[in-house]
């Protein structure tokens, strides 16, 4: 039995899970999400919990068992409390600001980077160089944060660039430390 798949998904107050053949929908205070699923697994709502079980013991069924349980859990968390990632912009003259539905980043190049904010995400940039990306879909929040970080990744000598708030950059000494 899958260690992840056998765990039930708790449904908090204010969240409604609807299961139809081949798809399930999660509705909560922050929005509504839908997902299709493979018929080798079975999803049952019992009280304030959702159970995901597999119908057969094939390799595909074992793989999908934990996958759909985690997707369902992420959807429940997303519509109830949401997801967020924080990025830090480090460097002299580096700055970020939100203008309408675009994120404008000045990262030391001759031109500014303009990133369109996807539908369903909220981006906040403060004066200290912190960018907070939030939304109800975990994969969408993580993907947009990775795209923004990729524009100017952190470098190991001075630590300049864009990094996740919890990320630790291993610093190198450089030429002056060799003497």
VMD Tcl script that builds the backbone (N, CA, C; Angstrom):
set m [mol new atoms 537]
animate dup $m
set s [atomselect $m all]
$s set {name element resname resid chain x y z} {
  {N N UNK 1 A 0.841 -1.176 0.000}
  {CA C UNK 1 A 0.000 0.000 0.000}
  {C C UNK 1 A 0.887 1.241 0.000}
  {N N UNK 2 A 0.487 2.235 -0.740}
  {CA C UNK 2 A 1.246 3.476 -0.835}
  {C C UNK 2 A 1.228 4.215 0.499}
  {N N UNK 3 A 2.388 4.670 0.967}
  {CA C UNK 3 A 2.448 5.402 2.232}
  {C C UNK 3 A 1.689 6.716 2.145}
  {N N UNK 4 A 1.769 7.379 0.994}
  {CA C UNK 4 A 1.070 8.648 0.806}
  {C C UNK 4 A -0.395 8.391 0.485}
  {N N UNK 5 A -0.667 7.470 -0.416}
  {CA C UNK 5 A -2.017 7.222 -0.896}
  {C C UNK 5 A -2.986 6.726 0.161}
  {N N UNK 6 A -2.493 6.002 1.169}
  {CA C UNK 6 A -3.403 5.437 2.168}
  {C C UNK 6 A -3.877 6.467 3.183}
  {N N UNK 7 A -3.234 7.635 3.256}
  {CA C UNK 7 A -3.631 8.661 4.211}
  {C C UNK 7 A -4.906 9.353 3.736}
  {N N UNK 8 A -5.865 9.549 4.625}
  {CA C UNK 8 A -7.080 10.262 4.215}
  {C C UNK 8 A -6.810 11.762 4.112}
  {N N UNK 9 A -7.583 12.441 3.278}
  {CA C UNK 9 A -7.472 13.895 3.130}
  {C C UNK 9 A -8.570 14.514 3.973}
  {N N UNK 10 A -8.191 15.331 4.952}
  {CA C UNK 10 A -9.172 15.988 5.818}
  {C C UNK 10 A -9.776 17.180 5.083}
  {N N UNK 11 A -11.087 17.323 5.192}
  {CA C UNK 11 A -11.785 18.437 4.550}
  {C C UNK 11 A -12.103 19.470 5.634}
  {N N UNK 12 A -11.496 20.668 5.572}
  {CA C UNK 12 A -11.796 21.686 6.581}
  {C C UNK 12 A -13.191 22.282 6.375}
  {N N UNK 13 A -13.657 23.011 7.378}
  {CA C UNK 13 A -14.970 23.644 7.299}
  {C C UNK 13 A -14.980 24.673 6.166}
  {N N UNK 14 A -16.049 24.704 5.401}
  {CA C UNK 14 A -16.168 25.657 4.300}
  {C C UNK 14 A -15.671 25.129 2.970}
  {N N UNK 15 A -15.162 23.909 2.937}
  {CA C UNK 15 A -14.655 23.310 1.697}
  {C C UNK 15 A -15.574 22.152 1.306}
  {N N UNK 16 A -15.903 22.090 0.015}
  {CA C UNK 16 A -16.804 21.046 -0.479}
  {C C UNK 16 A -16.092 20.263 -1.578}
  {N N UNK 17 A -16.066 18.933 -1.454}
  {CA C UNK 17 A -15.447 18.061 -2.450}
  {C C UNK 17 A -16.556 17.279 -3.145}
  {N N UNK 18 A -16.578 17.365 -4.479}
  {CA C UNK 18 A -17.564 16.655 -5.279}
  {C C UNK 18 A -16.837 15.696 -6.201}
  {N N UNK 19 A -17.250 14.431 -6.192}
  {CA C UNK 19 A -16.618 13.416 -7.034}
  {C C UNK 19 A -17.619 12.956 -8.091}
  {N N UNK 20 A -17.206 13.032 -9.349}
  {CA C UNK 20 A -17.986 12.520 -10.474}
  {C C UNK 20 A -17.130 11.462 -11.165}
  {N N UNK 21 A -17.718 10.613 -11.989}
  {CA C UNK 21 A -16.903 9.609 -12.680}
  {C C UNK 21 A -15.838 10.271 -13.568}
  {N N UNK 22 A -14.575 10.040 -13.246}
  {CA C UNK 22 A -13.477 10.573 -14.045}
  {C C UNK 22 A -12.985 11.948 -13.649}
  {N N UNK 23 A -13.643 12.629 -12.681}
  {CA C UNK 23 A -13.164 13.949 -12.254}
  {C C UNK 23 A -13.634 14.251 -10.830}
  {N N UNK 24 A -12.924 15.159 -10.189}
  {CA C UNK 24 A -13.360 15.642 -8.879}
  {C C UNK 24 A -13.178 17.152 -8.828}
  {N N UNK 25 A -14.019 17.812 -8.017}
  {CA C UNK 25 A -14.027 19.266 -7.900}
  {C C UNK 25 A -13.937 19.632 -6.431}
  {N N UNK 26 A -13.113 20.633 -6.131}
  {CA C UNK 26 A -12.961 21.125 -4.768}
  {C C UNK 26 A -13.336 22.600 -4.778}
  {N N UNK 27 A -14.282 22.969 -3.904}
  {CA C UNK 27 A -14.756 24.341 -3.834}
  {C C UNK 27 A -14.547 24.853 -2.422}
  {N N UNK 28 A -14.032 26.094 -2.304}
  {CA C UNK 28 A -13.784 26.667 -0.994}
  {C C UNK 28 A -13.888 28.170 -1.024}
  {N N UNK 29 A -13.506 28.815 0.063}
  {CA C UNK 29 A -13.632 30.278 0.135}
  {C C UNK 29 A -12.735 31.034 -0.846}
  {N N UNK 30 A -11.625 30.450 -1.266}
  {CA C UNK 30 A -10.716 31.144 -2.188}
  {C C UNK 30 A -10.968 30.837 -3.654}
  {N N UNK 31 A -11.804 29.835 -3.957}
  {CA C UNK 31 A -12.078 29.523 -5.359}
  {C C UNK 31 A -12.502 28.081 -5.564}
  {N N UNK 32 A -12.449 27.678 -6.835}
  {CA C UNK 32 A -12.900 26.343 -7.232}
  {C C UNK 32 A -11.862 25.733 -8.162}
  {N N UNK 33 A -11.502 24.463 -7.921}
  {CA C UNK 33 A -10.532 23.748 -8.741}
  {C C UNK 33 A -11.105 22.396 -9.156}
  {N N UNK 34 A -10.778 21.969 -10.375}
  {CA C UNK 34 A -11.226 20.669 -10.882}
  {C C UNK 34 A -10.032 19.887 -11.407}
  {N N UNK 35 A -10.157 18.557 -11.354}
  {CA C UNK 35 A -9.090 17.673 -11.816}
  {C C UNK 35 A -9.708 16.386 -12.338}
  {N N UNK 36 A -9.210 15.905 -13.465}
  {CA C UNK 36 A -9.639 14.598 -13.948}
  {C C UNK 36 A -8.736 13.543 -13.320}
  {N N UNK 37 A -9.232 12.315 -13.234}
  {CA C UNK 37 A -8.399 11.247 -12.688}
  {C C UNK 37 A -8.605 9.963 -13.473}
  {N N UNK 38 A -7.611 9.091 -13.391}
  {CA C UNK 38 A -7.593 7.811 -14.079}
  {C C UNK 38 A -8.534 6.835 -13.362}
  {N N UNK 39 A -9.310 6.047 -14.086}
  {CA C UNK 39 A -10.260 5.139 -13.425}
  {C C UNK 39 A -9.624 3.969 -12.672}
  {N N UNK 40 A -8.291 3.857 -12.625}
  {CA C UNK 40 A -7.662 2.785 -11.846}
  {C C UNK 40 A -7.683 3.100 -10.355}
  {N N UNK 41 A -8.045 4.342 -9.981}
  {CA C UNK 41 A -8.208 4.696 -8.572}
  {C C UNK 41 A -9.670 5.057 -8.321}
  {N N UNK 42 A -10.050 4.961 -7.067}
  {CA C UNK 42 A -11.423 5.282 -6.676}
  {C C UNK 42 A -11.357 6.329 -5.566}
  {N N UNK 43 A -12.174 7.377 -5.681}
  {CA C UNK 43 A -12.191 8.457 -4.698}
  {C C UNK 43 A -13.557 8.462 -4.023}
  {N N UNK 44 A -13.555 8.383 -2.676}
  {CA C UNK 44 A -14.796 8.366 -1.900}
  {C C UNK 44 A -14.754 9.452 -0.833}
  {N N UNK 45 A -15.859 10.186 -0.710}
  {CA C UNK 45 A -16.007 11.185 0.349}
  {C C UNK 45 A -16.829 10.555 1.459}
  {N N UNK 46 A -16.240 10.508 2.659}
  {CA C UNK 46 A -16.928 9.945 3.818}
  {C C UNK 46 A -16.822 10.930 4.972}
  {N N UNK 47 A -17.908 11.650 5.227}
  {CA C UNK 47 A -17.917 12.639 6.303}
  {C C UNK 47 A -17.012 13.816 5.958}
  {N N UNK 48 A -16.054 14.076 6.838}
  {CA C UNK 48 A -15.124 15.192 6.632}
  {C C UNK 48 A -13.775 14.695 6.128}
  {N N UNK 49 A -13.758 13.528 5.469}
  {CA C UNK 49 A -12.516 12.979 4.927}
  {C C UNK 49 A -12.764 12.415 3.542}
  {N N UNK 50 A -11.687 12.408 2.743}
  {CA C UNK 50 A -11.735 11.818 1.405}
  {C C UNK 50 A -10.702 10.701 1.377}
  {N N UNK 51 A -11.114 9.532 0.867}
  {CA C UNK 51 A -10.218 8.395 0.765}
  {C C UNK 51 A -9.958 8.080 -0.704}
  {N N UNK 52 A -8.695 7.838 -1.019}
  {CA C UNK 52 A -8.304 7.437 -2.379}
  {C C UNK 52 A -7.804 5.997 -2.282}
  {N N UNK 53 A -8.445 5.106 -3.038}
  {CA C UNK 53 A -8.031 3.702 -3.055}
  {C C UNK 53 A -7.807 3.284 -4.500}
  {N N UNK 54 A -7.018 2.233 -4.680}
  {CA C UNK 54 A -6.802 1.740 -6.042}
  {C C UNK 54 A -7.629 0.484 -6.265}
  {N N UNK 55 A -8.103 0.310 -7.495}
  {CA C UNK 55 A -8.969 -0.817 -7.838}
  {C C UNK 55 A -8.175 -2.067 -8.177}
  {N N UNK 56 A -6.957 -1.891 -8.675}
  {CA C UNK 56 A -6.120 -3.034 -9.072}
  {C C UNK 56 A -4.708 -2.791 -8.578}
  {N N UNK 57 A -3.840 -3.778 -8.732}
  {CA C UNK 57 A -2.478 -3.659 -8.205}
  {C C UNK 57 A -1.444 -3.588 -9.324}
  {N N UNK 58 A -1.758 -2.877 -10.400}
  {CA C UNK 58 A -0.798 -2.710 -11.487}
  {C C UNK 58 A 0.179 -1.584 -11.141}
  {N N UNK 59 A 1.246 -1.496 -11.903}
  {CA C UNK 59 A 2.249 -0.455 -11.674}
  {C C UNK 59 A 1.638 0.936 -11.856}
  {N N UNK 60 A 0.806 1.099 -12.881}
  {CA C UNK 60 A 0.155 2.385 -13.144}
  {C C UNK 60 A -0.797 2.757 -12.000}
  {N N UNK 61 A -1.523 1.808 -11.482}
  {CA C UNK 61 A -2.454 2.070 -10.382}
  {C C UNK 61 A -1.702 2.464 -9.119}
  {N N UNK 62 A -0.578 1.807 -8.848}
  {CA C UNK 62 A 0.225 2.149 -7.667}
  {C C UNK 62 A 0.791 3.556 -7.788}
  {N N UNK 63 A 1.228 3.932 -8.998}
  {CA C UNK 63 A 1.770 5.273 -9.211}
  {C C UNK 63 A 0.683 6.335 -9.064}
  {N N UNK 64 A -0.491 6.077 -9.603}
  {CA C UNK 64 A -1.584 7.053 -9.554}
  {C C UNK 64 A -2.214 7.177 -8.170}
  {N N UNK 65 A -2.093 6.151 -7.346}
  {CA C UNK 65 A -2.686 6.162 -6.020}
  {C C UNK 65 A -2.189 7.350 -5.201}
  {N N UNK 66 A -0.889 7.455 -5.035}
  {CA C UNK 66 A -0.313 8.568 -4.278}
  {C C UNK 66 A -0.433 9.894 -5.005}
  {N N UNK 67 A -0.341 9.862 -6.338}
  {CA C UNK 67 A -0.428 11.092 -7.135}
  {C C UNK 67 A -1.760 11.788 -6.927}
  {N N UNK 68 A -2.858 11.071 -7.096}
  {CA C UNK 68 A -4.171 11.707 -7.003}
  {C C UNK 68 A -4.523 12.081 -5.568}
  {N N UNK 69 A -4.002 11.344 -4.599}
  {CA C UNK 69 A -4.216 11.729 -3.204}
  {C C UNK 69 A -3.525 13.062 -2.934}
  {N N UNK 70 A -2.296 13.224 -3.412}
  {CA C UNK 70 A -1.568 14.474 -3.186}
  {C C UNK 70 A -2.179 15.629 -3.969}
  {N N UNK 71 A -2.617 15.376 -5.205}
  {CA C UNK 71 A -3.281 16.431 -5.971}
  {C C UNK 71 A -4.540 16.903 -5.259}
  {N N UNK 72 A -5.313 15.975 -4.729}
  {CA C UNK 72 A -6.523 16.312 -3.998}
  {C C UNK 72 A -6.200 17.112 -2.743}
  {N N UNK 73 A -5.178 16.681 -2.006}
  {CA C UNK 73 A -4.758 17.400 -0.800}
  {C C UNK 73 A -4.325 18.829 -1.136}
  {N N UNK 74 A -3.528 18.989 -2.203}
  {CA C UNK 74 A -3.081 20.328 -2.599}
  {C C UNK 74 A -4.248 21.215 -3.012}
  {N N UNK 75 A -5.262 20.629 -3.643}
  {CA C UNK 75 A -6.433 21.407 -4.035}
  {C C UNK 75 A -7.223 21.849 -2.808}
  {N N UNK 76 A -7.365 20.978 -1.813}
  {CA C UNK 76 A -8.081 21.327 -0.580}
  {C C UNK 76 A -7.353 22.445 0.165}
  {N N UNK 77 A -6.040 22.331 0.284}
  {CA C UNK 77 A -5.254 23.379 0.951}
  {C C UNK 77 A -5.321 24.680 0.151}
  {N N UNK 78 A -5.267 24.595 -1.170}
  {CA C UNK 78 A -5.287 25.778 -2.025}
  {C C UNK 78 A -6.572 26.570 -1.912}
  {N N UNK 79 A -7.728 25.910 -1.927}
  {CA C UNK 79 A -8.993 26.642 -1.864}
  {C C UNK 79 A -9.329 27.091 -0.448}
  {N N UNK 80 A -8.674 26.514 0.570}
  {CA C UNK 80 A -8.954 26.944 1.942}
  {C C UNK 80 A -7.981 28.022 2.420}
  {N N UNK 81 A -6.676 27.806 2.237}
  {CA C UNK 81 A -5.712 28.804 2.726}
  {C C UNK 81 A -4.797 29.363 1.636}
  {N N UNK 82 A -4.608 28.667 0.539}
  {CA C UNK 82 A -3.777 29.155 -0.558}
  {C C UNK 82 A -2.306 28.831 -0.357}
  {N N UNK 83 A -1.528 29.089 -1.402}
  {CA C UNK 83 A -0.087 28.856 -1.386}
  {C C UNK 83 A 0.635 30.156 -1.687}
  {N N UNK 84 A 1.858 30.291 -1.180}
  {CA C UNK 84 A 2.654 31.477 -1.512}
  {C C UNK 84 A 4.135 31.138 -1.486}
  {N N UNK 85 A 4.885 31.848 -2.303}
  {CA C UNK 85 A 6.343 31.735 -2.337}
  {C C UNK 85 A 6.907 33.143 -2.269}
  {N N UNK 86 A 8.002 33.295 -1.551}
  {CA C UNK 86 A 8.643 34.598 -1.418}
  {C C UNK 86 A 10.013 34.566 -2.071}
  {N N UNK 87 A 10.309 35.588 -2.848}
  {CA C UNK 87 A 11.605 35.747 -3.493}
  {C C UNK 87 A 12.251 37.022 -2.966}
  {N N UNK 88 A 13.572 37.028 -2.916}
  {CA C UNK 88 A 14.319 38.201 -2.478}
  {C C UNK 88 A 15.216 38.659 -3.628}
  {N N UNK 89 A 15.132 39.951 -3.972}
  {CA C UNK 89 A 15.959 40.537 -5.019}
  {C C UNK 89 A 17.124 41.224 -4.314}
  {N N UNK 90 A 18.350 40.737 -4.557}
  {CA C UNK 90 A 19.552 41.227 -3.886}
  {C C UNK 90 A 20.488 41.860 -4.898}
  {N N UNK 91 A 20.980 43.054 -4.632}
  {CA C UNK 91 A 21.959 43.684 -5.504}
  {C C UNK 91 A 21.769 45.197 -5.542}
  {N N UNK 92 A 22.845 45.905 -5.777}
  {CA C UNK 92 A 22.781 47.363 -5.849}
  {C C UNK 92 A 22.035 47.762 -7.112}
  {N N UNK 93 A 20.960 48.530 -6.946}
  {CA C UNK 93 A 20.170 48.984 -8.083}
  {C C UNK 93 A 19.166 47.976 -8.587}
  {N N UNK 94 A 19.131 46.782 -8.011}
  {CA C UNK 94 A 18.152 45.782 -8.420}
  {C C UNK 94 A 16.827 46.123 -7.736}
  {N N UNK 95 A 15.735 46.101 -8.492}
  {CA C UNK 95 A 14.438 46.391 -7.886}
  {C C UNK 95 A 13.335 45.675 -8.655}
  {N N UNK 96 A 12.207 45.551 -7.990}
  {CA C UNK 96 A 11.036 44.909 -8.592}
  {C C UNK 96 A 9.812 45.728 -8.242}
  {N N UNK 97 A 8.889 45.840 -9.209}
  {CA C UNK 97 A 7.626 46.516 -8.935}
  {C C UNK 97 A 6.530 45.911 -9.796}
  {N N UNK 98 A 5.316 45.977 -9.275}
  {CA C UNK 98 A 4.155 45.457 -9.990}
  {C C UNK 98 A 3.422 46.623 -10.624}
  {N N UNK 99 A 3.216 46.524 -11.946}
  {CA C UNK 99 A 2.478 47.553 -12.681}
  {C C UNK 99 A 1.308 46.872 -13.381}
  {N N UNK 100 A 0.133 46.958 -12.773}
  {CA C UNK 100 A -1.041 46.304 -13.346}
  {C C UNK 100 A -0.896 44.794 -13.284}
  {N N UNK 101 A -0.941 44.130 -14.444}
  {CA C UNK 101 A -0.800 42.673 -14.507}
  {C C UNK 101 A 0.598 42.259 -14.964}
  {N N UNK 102 A 1.594 43.122 -14.745}
  {CA C UNK 102 A 2.975 42.787 -15.112}
  {C C UNK 102 A 3.907 43.036 -13.934}
  {N N UNK 103 A 4.975 42.261 -13.896}
  {CA C UNK 103 A 6.033 42.423 -12.907}
  {C C UNK 103 A 7.243 42.976 -13.644}
  {N N UNK 104 A 7.702 44.180 -13.256}
  {CA C UNK 104 A 8.830 44.841 -13.912}
  {C C UNK 104 A 10.045 44.699 -12.999}
  {N N UNK 105 A 11.120 44.110 -13.541}
  {CA C UNK 105 A 12.332 43.847 -12.768}
  {C C UNK 105 A 13.520 44.551 -13.401}
  {N N UNK 106 A 14.236 45.339 -12.612}
  {CA C UNK 106 A 15.487 45.950 -13.042}
  {C C UNK 106 A 16.592 45.143 -12.379}
  {N N UNK 107 A 17.349 44.380 -13.188}
  {CA C UNK 107 A 18.313 43.427 -12.643}
  {C C UNK 107 A 19.742 43.681 -13.101}
  {N N UNK 108 A 20.077 44.917 -13.365}
  {CA C UNK 108 A 21.447 45.258 -13.720}
  {C C UNK 108 A 21.753 45.186 -15.193}
  {N N UNK 109 A 20.800 44.822 -16.023}
  {CA C UNK 109 A 20.994 44.827 -17.461}
  {C C UNK 109 A 20.555 46.173 -18.014}
  {N N UNK 110 A 20.825 46.431 -19.288}
  {CA C UNK 110 A 20.473 47.717 -19.882}
  {C C UNK 110 A 18.959 47.888 -20.039}
  {N N UNK 111 A 18.222 46.800 -20.107}
  {CA C UNK 111 A 16.765 46.884 -20.212}
  {C C UNK 111 A 16.107 46.177 -19.033}
  {N N UNK 112 A 14.882 46.551 -18.762}
  {CA C UNK 112 A 14.119 45.923 -17.690}
  {C C UNK 112 A 13.480 44.638 -18.192}
  {N N UNK 113 A 13.294 43.685 -17.290}
  {CA C UNK 113 A 12.547 42.472 -17.596}
  {C C UNK 113 A 11.092 42.719 -17.254}
  {N N UNK 114 A 10.205 42.325 -18.155}
  {CA C UNK 114 A 8.777 42.455 -17.906}
  {C C UNK 114 A 8.173 41.059 -17.962}
  {N N UNK 115 A 7.599 40.622 -16.837}
  {CA C UNK 115 A 6.985 39.294 -16.748}
  {C C UNK 115 A 5.484 39.470 -16.546}
  {N N UNK 116 A 4.701 38.874 -17.432}
  {CA C UNK 116 A 3.249 38.929 -17.292}
  {C C UNK 116 A 2.799 38.017 -16.162}
  {N N UNK 117 A 1.954 38.530 -15.287}
  {CA C UNK 117 A 1.462 37.748 -14.152}
  {C C UNK 117 A 0.316 36.869 -14.644}
  {N N UNK 118 A 0.422 35.549 -14.493}
  {CA C UNK 118 A -0.637 34.650 -14.965}
  {C C UNK 118 A -1.961 34.882 -14.233}
  {N N UNK 119 A -3.043 34.522 -14.886}
  {CA C UNK 119 A -4.381 34.625 -14.306}
  {C C UNK 119 A -4.470 33.718 -13.086}
  {N N UNK 120 A -5.026 34.207 -12.004}
  {CA C UNK 120 A -5.181 33.411 -10.790}
  {C C UNK 120 A -4.066 33.601 -9.777}
  {N N UNK 121 A -3.042 34.381 -10.114}
  {CA C UNK 121 A -1.956 34.644 -9.177}
  {C C UNK 121 A -1.975 36.109 -8.739}
  {N N UNK 122 A -1.533 36.334 -7.507}
  {CA C UNK 122 A -1.380 37.691 -6.983}
  {C C UNK 122 A 0.094 37.885 -6.652}
  {N N UNK 123 A 0.661 39.000 -7.103}
  {CA C UNK 123 A 2.073 39.276 -6.864}
  {C C UNK 123 A 2.182 40.614 -6.149}
  {N N UNK 124 A 2.975 40.629 -5.064}
  {CA C UNK 124 A 3.207 41.850 -4.301}
  {C C UNK 124 A 4.715 42.045 -4.215}
  {N N UNK 125 A 5.173 43.254 -4.570}
  {CA C UNK 125 A 6.595 43.583 -4.473}
  {C C UNK 125 A 6.740 44.776 -3.547}
  {N N UNK 126 A 7.575 44.649 -2.504}
  {CA C UNK 126 A 7.763 45.787 -1.599}
  {C C UNK 126 A 9.084 46.487 -1.880}
  {N N UNK 127 A 9.336 47.589 -1.191}
  {CA C UNK 127 A 10.511 48.425 -1.450}
  {C C UNK 127 A 11.812 47.759 -1.012}
  {N N UNK 128 A 11.757 46.779 -0.106}
  {CA C UNK 128 A 12.974 46.116 0.380}
  {C C UNK 128 A 13.454 45.017 -0.559}
  {N N UNK 129 A 12.797 44.823 -1.692}
  {CA C UNK 129 A 13.229 43.820 -2.655}
  {C C UNK 129 A 12.640 42.445 -2.421}
  {N N UNK 130 A 11.494 42.373 -1.780}
  {CA C UNK 130 A 10.837 41.091 -1.536}
  {C C UNK 130 A 9.627 40.981 -2.459}
  {N N UNK 131 A 9.535 39.854 -3.165}
  {CA C UNK 131 A 8.420 39.580 -4.064}
  {C C UNK 131 A 7.652 38.398 -3.473}
  {N N UNK 132 A 6.342 38.558 -3.266}
  {CA C UNK 132 A 5.511 37.482 -2.748}
  {C C UNK 132 A 4.508 37.089 -3.821}
  {N N UNK 133 A 4.543 35.810 -4.210}
  {CA C UNK 133 A 3.648 35.270 -5.235}
  {C C UNK 133 A 2.673 34.345 -4.512}
  {N N UNK 134 A 1.365 34.563 -4.691}
  {CA C UNK 134 A 0.379 33.732 -4.017}
  {C C UNK 134 A -0.757 33.367 -4.960}
  {N N UNK 135 A -1.379 32.218 -4.698}
  {CA C UNK 135 A -2.484 31.727 -5.505}
  {C C UNK 135 A -3.037 30.445 -4.915}
  {N N UNK 136 A -4.046 29.863 -5.588}
  {CA C UNK 136 A -4.675 28.653 -5.050}
  {C C UNK 136 A -4.113 27.378 -5.660}
  {N N UNK 137 A -3.386 27.489 -6.775}
  {CA C UNK 137 A -2.787 26.301 -7.395}
  {C C UNK 137 A -1.300 26.252 -7.072}
  {N N UNK 138 A -0.876 25.202 -6.390}
  {CA C UNK 138 A 0.513 25.056 -5.951}
  {C C UNK 138 A 1.472 25.001 -7.128}
  {N N UNK 139 A 1.120 24.266 -8.181}
  {CA C UNK 139 A 2.002 24.132 -9.333}
  {C C UNK 139 A 2.171 25.457 -10.065}
  {N N UNK 140 A 1.110 26.251 -10.156}
  {CA C UNK 140 A 1.184 27.533 -10.849}
  {C C UNK 140 A 2.035 28.532 -10.068}
  {N N UNK 141 A 1.901 28.550 -8.743}
  {CA C UNK 141 A 2.701 29.443 -7.900}
  {C C UNK 141 A 4.182 29.085 -8.016}
  {N N UNK 142 A 4.505 27.801 -7.917}
  {CA C UNK 142 A 5.891 27.350 -8.002}
  {C C UNK 142 A 6.511 27.592 -9.365}
  {N N UNK 143 A 5.736 27.389 -10.430}
  {CA C UNK 143 A 6.247 27.582 -11.790}
  {C C UNK 143 A 6.579 29.050 -12.052}
  {N N UNK 144 A 5.685 29.961 -11.648}
  {CA C UNK 144 A 5.940 31.385 -11.884}
  {C C UNK 144 A 7.114 31.870 -11.032}
  {N N UNK 145 A 7.227 31.385 -9.789}
  {CA C UNK 145 A 8.361 31.755 -8.938}
  {C C UNK 145 A 9.674 31.281 -9.552}
  {N N UNK 146 A 9.690 30.078 -10.129}
  {CA C UNK 146 A 10.895 29.546 -10.766}
  {C C UNK 146 A 11.263 30.352 -12.009}
  {N N UNK 147 A 10.256 30.780 -12.787}
  {CA C UNK 147 A 10.521 31.601 -13.974}
  {C C UNK 147 A 11.130 32.942 -13.592}
  {N N UNK 148 A 10.617 33.570 -12.538}
  {CA C UNK 148 A 11.150 34.864 -12.085}
  {C C UNK 148 A 12.573 34.681 -11.561}
  {N N UNK 149 A 12.828 33.629 -10.788}
  {CA C UNK 149 A 14.164 33.385 -10.243}
  {C C UNK 149 A 15.176 33.133 -11.356}
  {N N UNK 150 A 14.727 32.473 -12.423}
  {CA C UNK 150 A 15.614 32.131 -13.534}
  {C C UNK 150 A 16.111 33.365 -14.298}
  {N N UNK 151 A 15.406 34.493 -14.195}
  {CA C UNK 151 A 15.824 35.708 -14.903}
  {C C UNK 151 A 17.212 36.175 -14.463}
  {N N UNK 152 A 17.524 36.041 -13.187}
  {CA C UNK 152 A 18.855 36.376 -12.679}
  {C C UNK 152 A 19.082 35.578 -11.405}
  {N N UNK 153 A 19.561 34.359 -11.559}
  {CA C UNK 153 A 19.812 33.484 -10.415}
  {C C UNK 153 A 20.893 34.050 -9.509}
  {N N UNK 154 A 20.941 33.652 -8.260}
  {CA C UNK 154 A 21.947 34.169 -7.337}
  {C C UNK 154 A 23.349 33.694 -7.706}
  {N N UNK 155 A 24.308 34.590 -7.608}
  {CA C UNK 155 A 25.690 34.214 -7.915}
  {C C UNK 155 A 26.455 34.032 -6.603}
  {N N UNK 156 A 27.470 33.161 -6.574}
  {CA C UNK 156 A 28.084 32.764 -5.307}
  {C C UNK 156 A 29.120 33.736 -4.733}
  {N N UNK 157 A 29.538 34.760 -5.467}
  {CA C UNK 157 A 30.600 35.630 -4.974}
  {C C UNK 157 A 30.070 36.799 -4.149}
  {N N UNK 158 A 29.072 37.501 -4.625}
  {CA C UNK 158 A 28.506 38.617 -3.874}
  {C C UNK 158 A 27.070 38.351 -3.429}
  {N N UNK 159 A 26.467 37.292 -3.926}
  {CA C UNK 159 A 25.107 36.951 -3.547}
  {C C UNK 159 A 24.053 37.747 -4.288}
  {N N UNK 160 A 24.439 38.409 -5.378}
  {CA C UNK 160 A 23.488 39.211 -6.141}
  {C C UNK 160 A 22.573 38.308 -6.954}
  {N N UNK 161 A 21.361 38.787 -7.194}
  {CA C UNK 161 A 20.415 38.033 -7.997}
  {C C UNK 161 A 19.106 37.814 -7.265}
  {N N UNK 162 A 18.293 36.921 -7.796}
  {CA C UNK 162 A 16.994 36.605 -7.202}
  {C C UNK 162 A 17.084 35.218 -6.586}
  {N N UNK 163 A 16.684 35.117 -5.315}
  {CA C UNK 163 A 16.695 33.833 -4.632}
  {C C UNK 163 A 15.402 33.676 -3.842}
  {N N UNK 164 A 15.090 32.414 -3.515}
  {CA C UNK 164 A 13.953 32.159 -2.633}
  {C C UNK 164 A 14.301 32.661 -1.238}
  {N N UNK 165 A 13.297 33.056 -0.477}
  {CA C UNK 165 A 13.550 33.612 0.853}
  {C C UNK 165 A 14.218 32.604 1.782}
  {N N UNK 166 A 13.885 31.340 1.655}
  {CA C UNK 166 A 14.458 30.319 2.533}
  {C C UNK 166 A 15.742 29.703 1.970}
  {N N UNK 167 A 16.127 30.091 0.760}
  {CA C UNK 167 A 17.303 29.512 0.101}
  {C C UNK 167 A 18.588 30.061 0.715}
  {N N UNK 168 A 19.568 29.184 0.889}
  {CA C UNK 168 A 20.872 29.589 1.410}
  {C C UNK 168 A 21.881 29.472 0.274}
  {N N UNK 169 A 22.599 30.563 -0.001}
  {CA C UNK 169 A 23.595 30.590 -1.063}
  {C C UNK 169 A 24.963 30.347 -0.442}
  {N N UNK 170 A 25.660 29.311 -0.921}
  {CA C UNK 170 A 27.015 29.065 -0.446}
  {C C UNK 170 A 27.940 30.061 -1.121}
  {N N UNK 171 A 28.573 30.890 -0.314}
  {CA C UNK 171 A 29.417 31.952 -0.848}
  {C C UNK 171 A 30.827 31.428 -1.085}
  {N N UNK 172 A 31.469 31.956 -2.149}
  {CA C UNK 172 A 32.848 31.611 -2.467}
  {C C UNK 172 A 33.734 32.791 -2.107}
  {N N UNK 173 A 35.019 32.524 -1.904}
  {CA C UNK 173 A 35.952 33.558 -1.462}
  {C C UNK 173 A 36.343 34.476 -2.603}
  {N N UNK 174 A 36.657 33.954 -3.753}
  {CA C UNK 174 A 37.103 34.794 -4.877}
  {C C UNK 174 A 38.605 34.895 -4.929}
  {N N UNK 175 A 39.118 35.752 -5.815}
  {CA C UNK 175 A 40.556 35.883 -6.030}
  {C C UNK 175 A 41.289 36.449 -4.840}
  {N N UNK 176 A 40.698 37.418 -4.132}
  {CA C UNK 176 A 41.421 38.098 -3.041}
  {C C UNK 176 A 41.697 37.186 -1.858}
  {N N UNK 177 A 40.963 36.113 -1.694}
  {CA C UNK 177 A 41.163 35.219 -0.570}
  {C C UNK 177 A 42.226 34.158 -0.778}
  {N N UNK 178 A 42.914 34.148 -1.940}
  {CA C UNK 178 A 43.869 33.098 -2.270}
  {C C UNK 178 A 45.247 33.378 -1.705}
  {N N UNK 179 A 45.570 34.595 -1.339}
  {CA C UNK 179 A 46.920 34.989 -0.913}
  {C C UNK 179 A 47.507 34.194 0.165}
}
mol reanalyze $m
mol bondsrecalc $m
mol representation Tube
mol addrep $m
